Amino acid sequence: MKRAFYIVSFAFLGLLLATILHGVIEMAYLAFIFGNPEQFAESIWWAEWPTIHHVGGVALWLAGAALGAYGGVKYWRIIYVEGKRK
């Protein structure tokens, strides 16, 4: 039970970090686009923004949760399994 909670907590941490990263990337992207609207108003980057936003957001969330779960498994082993031998 403790191991499962530890791994789920790390996955949640990864999800939170991915959400923060998503916000930072989105703010930088929109600042870049709105900084030069004449160049990007008719571009595919602006026309397909909803698709880019949703696909990128889901990809970041999945990657964050997966990397968080991986980190939870790895650090559980390092701290609780290998640490008990010392």
N, C-alpha and C positions, 0 to 999 in steps of 0.2 A: 504494500500500500504506500509506504514512504517512497519507494523507488518510482512508482507511477506518478505520484504527486510531483516529485522532483523533475521528472522528464516533461510532464505537462506544463509545469511552471516555466521551464526553459523554452518550450515551444511557444508559450504565451509571450515570453520576453522577446523571442525572435519575431513574433507577429507585431508586437508593439514597435520594435526597432524598424521593421519593414514599413510600418505605417508612417513613422517619422521620416524615413528616407523617401518614401513616396511623396510626402508633402514638400520636402526640400527640393526634390527633382522637379515637381510640378511648379513650384514657385519660380525656380530658375528658368524653366522652359517658358512659362507664360511671360516672365519679364523679358526674355529674349524675343519672343514673338511680338509682344506689344511695344517693344523698343523700336521696332522697324516694321510697322503695320503695312506699309506700301509693298514691301517685298514678300510678305507672307500671307496677305489677305486672300490671294487666289491659289495658294499652294496646297498641296495634298496634306501637309502637316496641319494646317488649320481646318481643312475640309473634313479630315478624318480624325479630328481631335477626340470625339467621344469614344471611338473604337480604340485609339491609342491609349486613352486614359483607362478604360475598363480592362483591356488586355494587360497593360502594364501593371495596373494595380493588383489584379488577381495573380499575376506571375510573381510580383514582389511578395504578396502575402503568402503564397504557397512556398516560395523559397525561404522566407523568413521562418515560417513554422517548421519546415523540414530541417533547416540548419539549426534551429533552436532545439528540436527534438534530438538531432544528432549530437549537439553539444551536451544536452542533458545525459544521454547515454554515455558519452565519452567521459564527462567529468564525474558521473556517478562511479564509473569504474576506477578512475584515478583517485578519487577522494575516499570512497567507502570500501572498495575491494582491494586495491593495491595499497592503500594507506593503512589498512589493518595489519598488514604483514610486518610493518616496521616496528 
